[in-house]
Amino acid sequence: MFPADYRRLRLLPGVGDYTACAILSIAFNQPYAVLDGNVARVLARLEALRGNLHQPSFRRTAEARLESLLSRRSPGNFNQSMMELGQTICLPRAPRCPVLPGAKVVRRFPAWRSGFLAVARPKRAAESHELAAAIIRRGPRVAMLRGLDGGLLDDLWNFPSAFGSSAGDALAGLNGKLASAGISSVLSGHAVAELRHRITYRSIHVLVYQADVSRATRNGPLRWFPVAGLAQAPISQLARKIARQAL
């Protein structure tokens, strides 16, 4: 049975706070507010808040205000309405204020009259990263670990990987990670695939290697996924990209 409480939902791979609150409010009619960029923009204009969701003080204020507005009778409808309002009417540029429901009331707020906008988060300069990833295959299954280095993609499964300052450094880090998991070293020869991937401000150059599985174990942190079922598995977009090129 699909879990209907927050704690158990968060234990599912790929389910973060936003997804859990959306599921509980929309599918189970539980009073959880959903805060995303569109909803934050609506709140910022309505309440004359200034900032962005990456600023803790702004997020706390937005969460508190949203919680006070949340409909306890129909939380799912409330959340969907707020999200759609931000997507279709309360636009980042040229908001369609005249067609807004309750426009006469809303226009009393000076934030709307002045075209008040939530402050966008300053763009961070792109950073280049090297990543070595391993394909560990045993019959129709491949091994994966949860998350990447540096706390990235913690809720999703990925091919065993390691970042490094250079391709060689990343490969050495991957060998060390696999050794600690009881797996033979990655073959140090040529990569079997090469690709690029972007995660927020990180531009990642990925080299994929075939691993020696003579000492691979089914125990420990590894999880074995059927190759035929990867399309439905809780794996990252990076893992899907690697699978398309290397499997």
Residue pairs with C-beta under 8 A, 6 or more apart in sequence:
3 9
3 11
3 12
4 24
4 28
4 30
5 24
6 20
6 21
6 24
6 32
9 15
9 19
9 20
9 23
9 24
10 16
10 17
10 20
12 234
13 146
13 155
13 156
13 157
13 234
14 155
14 156
14 234
15 23
15 155
16 155
18 34
18 35
18 36
20 32
21 32
21 33
21 34
21 79
22 32
22 34
22 79
24 30
24 32
25 31
25 32
25 33
25 34
25 75
25 76
25 78
25 79
26 76
26 79
26 80
27 76
29 74
29 75
29 76
30 75
31 70
31 72
31 75
32 75
33 63
33 66
33 67
33 69
33 70
33 75
33 78
33 79
34 79
34 82
34 83
35 53
35 59
35 62
35 63
35 66
36 83
36 86
37 53
37 86
38 82
38 83
38 85
38 86
38 87
38 90
39 62
39 66
39 79
39 82
39 83
39 86
40 52
40 53
40 58
40 62
40 118
41 86
41 90
41 92
41 117
41 118
42 82
42 85
42 86
42 90
43 49
43 62
43 65
43 66
44 50
44 51
44 62
44 111
44 116
44 117
44 118
45 90
45 95
45 109
45 111
45 112
45 116
45 117
45 118
46 106
46 109
46 111
46 112
47 65
47 111
48 109
48 110
48 111
48 116
49 58
49 61
49 62
49 65
49 118
50 58
50 116
50 118
50 119
51 57
51 58
51 61
51 118
51 119
52 58
52 118
52 119
52 120
52 121
53 59
53 62
53 121
54 121
58 118
66 82
69 78
70 78
70 79
71 77
71 78
85 100
88 96
89 95
89 96
89 97
89 99
89 100
90 96
90 100
92 117
95 115
97 103
97 106
97 107
97 112
100 106
106 112
107 113
110 116
123 201
124 200
124 201
125 201
126 201
126 202
126 203
127 201
127 202
127 203
128 203
128 205
129 163
129 202
129 203
129 204
129 205
130 163
130 164
130 165
130 166
130 167
130 169
130 170
130 204
130 205
130 207
131 148
131 161
131 162
131 163
131 164
131 170
131 197
131 204
131 205
131 206
131 207
132 161
132 162
132 164
132 167
132 170
132 171
132 173
132 174
132 186
132 206
132 207
132 208
132 209
133 158
133 159
133 160
133 161
133 174
133 206
133 207
133 208
133 209
133 242
134 159
134 160
134 161
134 174
134 178
134 186
134 208
134 209
134 210
134 211
135 142
135 159
135 192
135 208
135 209
135 210
135 211
135 242
135 246
135 247
136 142
136 143
136 159
136 160
136 178
136 183
136 211
136 213
136 216
136 222
137 143
137 210
137 213
137 227
137 247
138 213
138 216
138 224
140 226
140 227
140 228
141 224
141 225
141 226
141 227
142 159
142 224
142 225
142 227
142 230
142 243
142 247
143 159
143 160
143 183
143 216
143 222
143 223
143 224
143 225
144 157
144 158
144 159
144 160
144 222
144 223
144 224
144 225
144 235
144 239
145 157
145 158
145 159
145 160
145 161
145 177
145 181
145 221
145 222
145 223
146 154
146 155
146 156
146 157
146 158
146 221
146 223
147 153
147 154
147 155
147 156
147 158
148 158
148 161
148 163
148 236
148 238
149 161
149 162
149 163
149 173
150 163
152 199
153 199
153 236
153 238
155 234
156 234
156 235
156 236
156 239
157 223
157 225
157 233
157 234
157 235
157 236
157 239
158 235
158 236
158 238
158 239
159 208
159 239
159 242
159 243
160 174
160 177
160 178
160 181
160 183
160 211
160 222
161 174
161 206
162 170
162 171
162 173
162 174
162 176
162 177
163 170
163 173
164 170
164 171
164 172
164 173
167 205
167 207
170 207
171 186
171 188
171 207
171 209
174 186
174 209
175 185
175 186
178 184
178 185
178 186
178 211
179 185
181 217
181 220
181 221
181 222
182 215
182 216
182 217
182 219
182 220
183 211
183 213
183 215
183 216
183 217
183 222
184 211
184 212
184 213
184 214
184 215
184 216
185 211
185 212
186 209
186 210
186 211
186 212
187 209
187 210
187 211
187 212
189 209
191 207
191 208
191 209
192 208
192 209
192 210
192 246
193 206
193 207
193 208
193 242
193 245
193 246
194 205
194 206
194 207
194 208
195 206
195 208
195 241
195 242
195 245
196 203
196 204
196 205
196 206
197 204
197 206
197 237
197 238
197 241
198 204
199 238
204 238
206 238
206 242
208 242
208 245
208 246
216 222
218 224
225 233
225 235
227 243
227 247
230 239
230 240
230 243
230 247
231 240
235 243
